[in-house]
Amino acid sequence: MTQSSHSCCPAYDPCPHHLCAQDAAANTDRARAADGVDREAVDLALDQRGISRRGILAAGAGAAMFVRGGAAPALARSAGSTLAPMPAGRVHELPSTPQTVKVGAMDPATPVVLEIESGDIVHYPNTWVNWANEAKLGMAFAERESIRKRYPAGPYSLIGPVAVKGAEPGDVIECRMVRLKPIDWGWNSTPKGMGALPDAFDQPYLRYVKMDAQRRFANFAEGVRIPLAPIQAVMAVQPAGDKPVSGILSGRYGGNISLRDLTEGTSLFLGVEVAGGRLWTGDSHAAQGDGVVDQTAIETAMEDLRIQYILHKQVPVATPVAETHDAWIVLAYGDTVDQALAASIRQMITWLSGATGLSGQDIYALASIAGSFRITQYANQTGSVYTSSPRKAVHGVLPKAIFDAAKLAQISRSLRPGA
């Protein structure tokens, strides 16, 4: 039999494998349409990452099912996942109000605004832009400066804290990014003396951008549009201690991580430092590059943000870890890029050698052969109005494709031992 252009197997035309993949893609498209998710927007976001949605489906992956309220079904398996998904619990709505938002710092004295069970989804229907939602579209830079100076602890409108029942120090909370839909505008700005080139320009910079109705891209300038890949730049559990911690800072507890890969369908693992975990989130980005070199991304807010929080008991992690459809990511911090790079490598060695049984030198070699180490953000706030200055951040990326199914399962179980 002649092999067709759509067949990968000479014995079958068309190939059953591809027929199944096509059916899966069609079913997923129908599910997304029913939920109001724009399929073209999904495709565009995946294209930006060099990912084929249908290729993901052919690999046996499903799309996350987004829920609107009440009890939620189990989330479908993300591509590259080595274990069955954790079942979702209830959906809780947590709107942004003066009672649920704190600007600048995560204060351990703030009462819990919501307590949930492991596996529940928190729906944040209206997160705020920076400075308690005082920034407005079209506002001049000078007008914004007076607002900025009122918040010396930091600009971010942080919503929380959310407590997870049973969470204790030594546990890990997995934060699954279920839905991220930004509002229809945002901005990029650089005050004088900030960013990776603090002395390069004589004037501060501010540009507003508008997003299309489907939130596929932002119109930056004539002939320039930017595909959107929304994230929550601040994801944190409450750091240990009795004093407020600025949302500008980051560490083992998360914080201002600004990881551009933390888009829909990914997970972030944070080590619990206080009872209940006390989760905070804020600083929404519609799009961001590695490094965030001018100090800001497309700063925005979310009109629909949903995060599932899953508790994993007694999982020792020394730094935030993320899982995407095709990679494991280790974040680390330092006063210099060199220090952050070394810390990221060391954390990857410690975690993955324990998880896989490979030697530390083997993991070091794999990091060099197959890994990528990227500047997460190059923070420089010399002369800033804020009282805290963030450290440099580097994240190490190791592709899942280098591991077989058994090794992938070992890695997943190191973070999800009860799954």
C-alpha positions as CSV (number, residue, x, y, z in Angstrom):
1,M,0.0,0.0,0.0
2,T,1.3,3.5,-0.8
3,Q,2.0,5.6,2.2
4,S,0.0,8.8,2.2
5,S,1.4,12.2,3.3
6,H,-0.7,11.8,6.5
7,S,0.5,8.4,7.4
8,C,3.5,7.5,9.6
9,C,3.0,3.8,9.1
10,P,3.0,2.0,5.7
11,A,0.6,-0.6,6.9
12,Y,-2.2,1.8,7.6
13,D,-3.5,4.7,5.6
14,P,-4.4,6.9,7.3
15,C,-2.4,6.0,10.4
16,P,-4.7,5.2,13.5
17,H,-2.3,7.1,15.7
18,H,-2.8,10.3,13.8
19,L,-6.6,9.7,13.6
20,C,-6.7,9.5,17.4
21,A,-4.6,12.6,17.7
22,Q,-6.9,14.5,15.3
23,D,-10.0,13.4,17.3
24,A,-8.3,14.5,20.6
25,A,-7.5,17.9,19.1
26,A,-11.1,18.3,17.9
27,N,-12.5,17.3,21.3
28,T,-10.2,19.7,23.0
29,D,-11.2,22.5,20.6
30,R,-14.9,21.8,21.4
31,A,-14.1,21.9,25.2
32,R,-12.3,25.1,24.9
33,A,-15.0,26.7,22.8
34,A,-17.6,25.7,25.4
35,D,-15.6,27.3,28.1
36,G,-15.1,30.5,26.3
37,V,-11.4,30.0,25.7
38,D,-10.2,31.2,22.3
39,R,-8.5,28.3,20.5
40,E,-6.5,30.7,18.3
41,A,-5.2,32.5,21.4
42,V,-4.0,29.1,22.8
43,D,-2.3,28.3,19.5
44,L,-0.6,31.7,19.4
45,A,0.7,31.3,22.9
46,L,2.0,27.8,22.2
47,D,3.6,29.0,19.0
48,Q,5.5,31.6,20.9
49,R,7.0,28.7,23.0
50,G,7.7,26.6,19.9
51,I,5.0,24.1,20.9
52,S,2.5,22.4,18.7
53,R,-0.8,22.0,20.5
54,R,-1.7,19.0,18.3
55,G,1.8,17.6,19.0
56,I,1.0,17.8,22.6
57,L,-2.2,16.0,22.1
58,A,-0.5,13.3,20.0
59,A,1.8,12.7,23.0
60,G,-1.3,11.9,25.0
61,A,-1.8,15.2,26.8
62,G,-5.1,16.9,27.5
63,A,-6.1,20.4,28.1
64,A,-6.9,21.7,31.6
65,M,-10.7,22.0,32.1
66,F,-11.5,25.5,33.4
67,V,-14.4,25.7,35.8
68,R,-16.8,28.5,36.5
69,G,-18.0,27.7,40.0
70,G,-19.1,25.1,42.5
71,A,-17.3,21.7,42.6
72,A,-14.6,21.3,39.9
73,P,-13.8,18.2,37.9
74,A,-10.4,16.7,37.9
75,L,-7.9,18.7,35.9
76,A,-6.8,17.0,32.7
77,R,-3.3,15.8,32.5
78,S,-0.8,18.4,31.3
79,A,1.6,17.5,28.5
80,G,4.7,15.7,29.8
81,S,3.1,14.9,33.1
82,T,4.2,11.6,34.5
83,L,1.3,10.9,36.9
84,A,-2.5,11.1,36.8
85,P,-3.8,14.6,37.7
86,M,-4.8,15.5,41.3
87,P,-8.6,15.8,41.6
88,A,-9.9,19.4,42.0
89,G,-12.0,20.3,45.0
90,R,-14.3,23.3,45.4
91,V,-13.9,26.7,43.6
92,H,-13.7,29.7,45.9
93,E,-14.1,33.3,44.7
94,L,-11.8,35.9,46.2
95,P,-12.4,39.4,44.8
96,S,-9.9,42.2,45.3
97,T,-11.1,44.7,47.9
98,P,-9.5,47.0,50.4
99,Q,-9.9,44.1,52.9
100,T,-8.3,41.4,50.8
101,V,-5.4,43.4,49.2
102,K,-2.3,44.7,50.9
103,V,0.0,47.0,48.8
104,G,3.8,46.5,49.0
105,A,4.4,43.8,51.7
106,M,3.3,40.4,52.9
107,D,2.5,41.1,56.6
108,P,2.3,38.0,58.9
109,A,-0.2,39.9,61.1
110,T,-2.7,40.2,58.3
111,P,-5.8,37.9,59.0
112,V,-6.4,35.0,56.6
113,V,-9.0,36.1,54.0
114,L,-9.8,32.6,52.9
115,E,-9.1,29.0,54.1
116,I,-9.3,26.2,51.7
117,E,-8.7,22.4,51.4
118,S,-5.9,20.9,49.4
119,G,-7.0,20.7,45.8
120,D,-9.4,23.6,45.9
121,I,-9.2,26.3,43.2
122,V,-9.2,30.0,44.1
123,H,-10.9,32.2,41.5
124,Y,-9.6,35.8,41.6
125,P,-12.1,37.7,39.4
126,N,-10.6,41.1,39.4
127,T,-7.0,41.5,40.5
128,W,-5.6,45.0,40.8
129,V,-2.9,46.9,39.0
130,N,0.0,48.3,41.0
131,W,-0.4,50.9,43.8
132,A,-3.9,49.7,45.1
133,N,-5.4,50.0,41.6
134,E,-4.6,53.7,41.4
135,A,-2.7,53.5,38.2
136,K,-5.0,54.4,35.3
137,L,-4.7,54.0,31.5
138,G,-3.1,57.2,30.0
139,M,-1.9,58.6,33.3
140,A,1.3,60.7,32.8
141,F,4.5,59.5,34.3
142,A,4.7,62.6,36.6
143,E,1.2,61.9,37.9
144,R,2.1,58.3,38.6
145,E,5.2,59.3,40.6
146,S,3.2,60.9,43.3
147,I,1.3,57.6,43.7
148,R,4.4,55.5,43.6
149,K,6.0,57.5,46.4
150,R,3.0,56.7,48.7
151,Y,4.0,53.0,48.8
152,P,7.6,52.7,49.9
153,A,7.3,49.0,50.7
154,G,6.6,48.2,47.1
155,P,4.1,48.7,44.3
156,Y,2.4,45.4,44.1
157,S,-1.3,44.9,45.0
158,L,-1.0,41.6,46.8
159,I,-4.1,39.6,47.4
160,G,-4.2,37.2,50.4
161,P,-3.3,35.5,52.5
162,V,-5.0,32.2,51.6
163,A,-4.5,29.4,54.1
164,V,-4.4,25.7,53.1
165,K,-5.7,23.5,55.9
166,G,-3.1,21.2,57.3
167,A,-0.1,23.0,55.7
168,E,2.9,23.0,58.0
169,P,6.6,23.9,57.7
170,G,8.4,21.2,55.8
171,D,5.4,20.7,53.4
172,V,5.1,22.0,49.8
173,I,2.2,23.7,48.2
174,E,1.8,23.2,44.5
175,C,0.3,26.2,42.7
176,R,-1.3,25.1,39.4
177,M,-2.0,27.9,37.0
178,V,-5.4,27.1,35.7
179,R,-6.6,30.3,34.1
180,L,-4.9,33.7,33.4
181,K,-6.8,36.3,31.4
182,P,-5.5,39.8,31.7
183,I,-7.5,43.0,31.4
184,D,-7.3,44.9,28.1
185,W,-4.5,47.3,28.8
186,G,-1.1,47.5,30.5
187,W,2.1,49.4,30.5
188,N,5.9,49.3,30.5
189,S,7.9,51.9,32.3
190,T,11.5,52.6,33.5
191,P,12.1,55.4,36.0
192,K,15.5,57.1,35.7
193,G,18.4,55.2,37.2
194,M,16.7,51.8,37.1
195,G,17.0,48.6,35.0
196,A,20.1,46.9,33.6
197,L,21.2,50.2,31.9
198,P,20.5,52.8,34.6
199,D,22.5,55.5,33.0
200,A,21.6,54.9,29.3
201,F,18.7,57.4,29.0
202,D,18.2,60.9,30.2
203,Q,14.4,60.6,30.6
204,P,12.1,58.2,32.3
205,Y,10.0,55.9,30.0
206,L,6.4,55.0,30.0
207,R,4.3,53.3,27.2
208,Y,0.8,52.1,27.5
209,V,-0.4,49.2,25.4
210,K,-3.9,47.9,24.5
211,M,-4.7,44.2,24.1
212,D,-7.1,42.7,21.5
213,A,-10.5,41.4,22.6
214,Q,-9.3,37.8,22.7
215,R,-6.2,38.7,24.7
216,R,-3.9,37.2,22.0
217,F,-1.5,40.1,21.6
218,A,-0.7,43.7,22.7
219,N,-0.3,46.5,20.1
220,F,3.1,48.0,21.1
221,A,3.7,50.4,18.2
222,E,3.0,50.8,14.5
223,G,4.0,47.5,12.9
224,V,4.8,45.9,16.3
225,R,2.6,43.6,18.3
226,I,3.5,41.3,21.2
227,P,1.9,37.9,21.7
228,L,0.6,37.5,25.2
229,A,1.7,34.9,27.7
230,P,0.2,36.0,31.0
231,I,1.8,35.2,34.4
232,Q,1.5,36.1,38.0
233,A,5.0,37.6,38.8
234,V,4.5,37.4,42.6
235,M,3.6,34.0,43.9
236,A,4.5,33.4,47.5
237,V,3.9,31.7,50.8
238,Q,4.4,33.8,53.9
239,P,8.1,33.9,54.8
240,A,9.0,32.9,58.3
241,G,9.4,35.6,60.9
242,D,7.2,38.3,62.5
243,K,7.9,41.2,60.3
244,P,6.4,42.2,56.9
245,V,8.4,41.2,53.8
246,S,8.3,43.4,50.7
247,G,6.7,41.8,47.6
248,I,9.7,43.1,45.7
249,L,11.9,40.5,47.3
250,S,12.2,36.8,46.6
251,G,13.6,33.6,48.1
252,R,12.8,30.0,49.1
253,Y,9.2,31.1,49.8
254,G,8.8,32.5,46.2
255,G,7.9,36.2,46.1
256,N,8.8,38.4,43.2
257,I,9.8,35.4,41.0
258,S,8.8,36.9,37.6
259,L,9.2,33.6,35.8
260,R,7.9,34.0,32.2
261,D,7.3,30.3,31.9
262,L,4.7,30.2,34.6
263,T,1.7,30.3,32.2
264,E,-1.5,28.4,32.1
265,G,-1.1,24.7,32.6
266,T,2.1,25.0,34.6
267,S,2.9,24.4,38.3
268,L,5.0,26.2,40.9
269,F,6.2,24.3,44.1
270,L,6.7,26.5,47.2
271,G,8.1,25.3,50.5
272,V,5.8,26.1,53.5
273,E,7.4,28.3,56.2
274,V,4.4,29.0,58.5
275,A,1.2,27.2,59.4
276,G,-1.4,27.3,56.6
277,G,1.2,28.5,54.1
278,R,-0.6,31.9,53.8
279,L,-0.4,32.3,50.0
280,W,-0.1,35.7,48.3
281,T,-0.2,36.6,44.7
282,G,0.0,39.8,42.6
283,D,2.0,41.7,40.0
284,S,0.2,40.5,36.9
285,H,2.2,40.5,33.6
286,A,0.6,40.1,30.2
287,A,3.9,39.4,28.5
288,Q,7.5,39.3,29.8
289,G,11.0,38.5,28.5
290,D,13.7,36.6,30.4
291,G,15.6,39.2,32.4
292,V,13.0,42.0,32.5
293,V,15.9,44.2,31.7
294,D,14.2,47.6,31.8
295,Q,12.7,46.7,35.1
296,T,9.1,46.1,34.0
297,A,7.1,43.7,31.8
298,I,3.6,44.5,30.4
299,E,2.3,45.4,33.8
300,T,-1.4,44.7,34.0
301,A,-4.1,43.0,36.1
302,M,-6.2,39.8,35.7
303,E,-9.9,39.8,34.9
304,D,-10.0,36.0,35.4
305,L,-7.3,34.3,37.4
306,R,-7.7,30.8,38.8
307,I,-5.1,28.9,40.8
308,Q,-5.4,25.4,42.2
309,Y,-3.4,24.9,45.5
310,I,-2.4,21.3,46.3
311,L,-0.7,20.4,49.6
312,H,2.1,17.8,49.5
313,K,3.2,16.7,53.0
314,Q,6.9,16.6,54.1
315,V,8.6,17.5,50.9
316,P,12.0,19.2,51.5
317,V,12.6,21.9,48.9
318,A,15.2,24.6,49.3
319,T,14.1,26.8,46.5
320,P,11.1,27.3,44.2
321,V,10.7,24.6,41.5
322,A,8.4,24.8,38.5
323,E,7.0,22.3,36.1
324,T,6.0,23.1,32.5
325,H,4.7,20.8,29.8
326,D,8.3,20.0,28.7
327,A,10.7,21.0,31.5
328,W,11.6,21.2,35.1
329,I,12.8,24.6,36.3
330,V,14.8,25.5,39.4
331,L,14.9,29.1,40.6
332,A,17.7,30.7,42.7
333,Y,18.8,34.1,43.8
334,G,22.0,36.0,44.6
335,D,23.4,39.4,45.1
336,T,25.1,39.0,41.6
337,V,24.2,37.0,38.5
338,D,27.2,34.8,39.2
339,Q,26.0,33.9,42.6
340,A,22.4,33.3,41.4
341,L,23.8,31.0,38.6
342,A,25.9,29.0,41.0
343,A,22.9,28.7,43.4
344,S,20.6,27.5,40.6
345,I,23.1,24.8,39.5
346,R,23.7,23.6,43.1
347,Q,19.9,23.4,43.8
348,M,19.3,21.5,40.6
349,I,22.1,19.0,41.6
350,T,20.8,18.5,45.1
351,W,17.2,18.0,44.1
352,L,17.6,15.9,41.0
353,S,20.4,13.7,42.3
354,G,18.1,12.8,45.3
355,A,15.1,12.3,43.0
356,T,16.7,10.2,40.3
357,G,19.5,8.3,42.0
358,L,22.0,9.8,39.6
359,S,25.2,11.2,41.1
360,G,25.6,14.9,41.7
361,Q,28.3,14.9,39.0
362,D,25.9,13.3,36.6
363,I,23.3,16.0,37.2
364,Y,26.1,18.6,36.8
365,A,27.0,17.1,33.5
366,L,23.3,16.9,32.4
367,A,22.9,20.6,33.3
368,S,25.8,21.4,31.1
369,I,24.8,19.1,28.2
370,A,21.1,19.6,28.1
371,G,20.1,22.4,30.5
372,S,19.7,26.1,29.9
373,F,20.4,28.7,32.6
374,R,18.6,32.0,32.1
375,I,18.4,35.3,33.8
376,T,15.0,35.4,35.3
377,Q,15.2,39.1,36.2
378,Y,18.0,41.5,36.3
379,A,16.6,43.8,39.0
380,N,18.3,47.2,39.6
381,Q,16.5,49.7,41.6
382,T,19.3,52.1,42.5
383,G,17.7,55.4,43.5
384,S,14.2,53.9,43.7
385,V,11.6,55.2,46.1
386,Y,11.2,51.7,47.4
387,T,13.0,50.6,50.6
388,S,13.8,47.1,49.4
389,S,16.1,46.1,46.5
390,P,15.7,42.7,44.9
391,R,18.5,40.2,44.3
392,K,19.4,38.9,40.9
393,A,17.6,35.7,39.8
394,V,18.6,32.8,37.5
395,H,16.5,29.8,36.6
396,G,17.8,26.5,35.3
397,V,15.7,24.6,32.8
398,L,16.2,20.9,32.2
399,P,14.0,19.3,29.4
400,K,11.8,16.4,30.3
401,A,12.6,14.8,26.9
402,I,16.0,13.5,28.2
403,F,14.4,11.3,30.8
404,D,12.4,8.1,30.3
405,A,9.0,7.5,31.9
406,A,10.4,5.9,35.0
407,K,12.8,8.7,35.7
408,L,10.1,11.3,35.1
409,A,7.9,9.5,37.6
410,Q,10.7,9.5,40.1
411,I,11.1,13.3,39.7
412,S,7.4,13.9,40.0
413,R,7.1,11.8,43.1
414,S,10.0,13.7,44.8
415,L,7.5,16.7,44.9
416,R,4.2,14.8,45.0
417,P,5.0,11.7,47.2
418,G,1.4,11.0,47.9
419,A,0.1,11.2,44.4
